[in-house]
Amino acid sequence: MASKLIGTVARSLHMAAAPQQDLVQQVIEAVTAATAQEGVILHRRDTVGVPHALPRQHGLSEDSFGERLQQALLQATGVQLNVMLYSEVVDAGHPLCSLCTLTAGKSAKESIVLIQGAEL
């Protein structure tokens, strides 16, 4: 029996704040942990949202970070995921990301967002 996604699912994924570790690897670990622990099935149009503050705190260029993360996620998961940087407090362009981070009660240093079932 085939299943279909109905609507959009957005979840905040916990990420250990470890400034000395590679940020790309930390995001990948959070996404792969969610797939293993929560049974999340990733799809080609799913989006991984990362707060703008994270690459900045690690001294990374947002453009190069986004490209590097997208390639690393493809290698780690086998799925071409979208990567989006968002403002963690209020982002009118990406309200699901901001809302998900705020409702999870996490800071931008501890949380990324996985959005499934919608093209953003």
C-alpha angles and dihedrals in degrees: 000000000000119000128210132201113242114199128336128308118200122181134177112232118208115237123186110239104237112155092184093060127080107271094215090056091048091054092047091051091052093050095045091046089055091050091050100040102034100031092241113174112208121219132196096256097046116122131220110206119203122186114247088234095067101065089041092053089052092049093247130143109246093224096050091042092053093049093045092048093049092053093045092049090052091052093045099043105021089231127108101234126184117242119210131179114213142177106258098211107044122350113168090190094054107024095159091063095048093044093047093051093046096046091048087058092229130136122236088257092061105037144062125172131235114200120191133182101028140081109230 
